[in-house]
Amino acid sequence: MYSFIFPEKQTLRNEPDYLNPHLSVDIRVNDLLNRMTLEEKARQMDMYSTAQVLLNGEFSEAKIQQVTGESGLGAIQGSYASTEAVKKIQQYVRKKTYLGISVLCIDEGLHGFICPNSTVFPQAISLARTWNKQLAKDEGKAIAAEMRADGLNKHGVGFSI
């Protein structure tokens, strides 16, 4: 209504609405969905293992480009990637794919982050037998902290949460 007086910040910053943090989530999501092709929407629901996007455990632009093309990818799963490789994957999809949507990095953490040099906790059934809710929360926080330190942003316990 008053756009001639107060232009949207996205016009001033010359970026699409979905990247503008000053707009509402509804506006941003609608803008993004309207820009996406069916292939891009399907790709956001897809998950690849790190073995599929890395070359011998290391980032390779040629290998990831082979997998992603311009469509990006939704998620990668697997604890076989170094923190540096995960960062490079994120940088690549943010800068080199059409929409620049970050990858969701997922790994299993039922009783610890399954990665070299990480803490292994007792299996969940053993924790449950303690009836100690605070201990369960503390364990979850410790697992999440180790995963975040390794560049992951989602933790699965048999299913994605």
PyMOL commands that set and color helices and strands:
alter all, ss='L'
color gray80, all
select helices_A, chain A and resi 9-13+17-19+25-35+38-44+50-53+61-68+83-96+124-128+133-149
alter helices_A, ss='H'
color red, helices_A
select strands_A, chain A and resi 47-49+54-55+58-59+75-77+104-108+154-156
alter strands_A, ss='S'
color yellow, strands_A
deselect
rebuild
show_as cartoon
